[in-house]
Amino acid sequence: MAKGNNQKLKILYLMKILLEKTDETHSITMSEIILSLEAYGISAERKSIYSDIESLRQYGMDIIGDAVQNLNRNIP
């Protein structure tokens, strides 16, 4: 459940962070994602971010994650 107005925007800010900070050769860790969201006034837990990432994948973003929780985008 959203805790405030910024929480409702979490998935949009997550998409913005991924678009701005990642590409085929540049990844981001879960800790970096959490810190980036906090800069927008959004608190998030790892599990909810994974859920949001899956939603973004379903939306059509090409997001790749590896075993050490680094995420990047595959740009065609």
Summary of the structure (lengths in Angstrom):
residues: 76
radius of gyration: 11.7
end to end distance: 34.9
largest distance: 36.4
contacts: 191
relative contact order: 0.22
helix: 53%
strand: 12%
